[in-house]
Amino acid sequence: MFAFVGAVLFAIFIGNVVIGAFGGTQFLDDVKEMLVLFASSLAFVVLILQREAAATPETNETNEPKGGKDGS
């Protein structure tokens, strides 16, 4: 879900930049453009943190895999 949200927000940002680069009237002013880019970055950061948490095995207080040294 965060990948989709981040991609859509980034596409809006890129579309606004491209329209402005070709001399058209941008549909976002500077502050709104910054907020869209910030929200897109935030969505991608959340996505990365979720994937990292899913890939990292759970450990106990001594930083060993749950179940002790032998893994059971």
PyMOL commands that set and color helices and strands:
alter all, ss='L'
color gray80, all
select helices_A, chain A and resi 2-21+30-55
alter helices_A, ss='H'
color red, helices_A
deselect
rebuild
show_as cartoon
